[in-house]
Amino acid sequence: MSGGDIGADQVPEVLRLVDLKPYFKITILECLDNDVDGAFVALRQRLRQLADNRGRALAMRITGEVALSESDNDDPEDLTILRTAGFDRCYAITRQRDITIRRSVTGMWNDLTVIGCA
């Protein structure tokens, strides 16, 4: 066995799809402010602030973040894709949290938050 190899007794059990318990929620917000751009920026800032909060997790890390709009991105191809989907602006952030499932069992929780404005 070479230095990078692991023994058969160290190979983790294969995770079955039936054992996954995905959680999905959609919230639709309506902007009542006349300054849609300012409201969108404020919502982005609040979502980033919430994503930075570790809460009861053992550890947390932001794994990705993207903002697409006329003011955030000058890549015409990205803006074309955004407009084709029916949005003027979009923001997405992903994070991973290490959590305690039971006393001595830990797991990883992946969060994805996406907001779009039409």
Helices and strands as residue ranges (DSSP letters): G 8-10, G 17-19, H 36-52, E 59-68, H 76-84, E 89-102, E 105-117
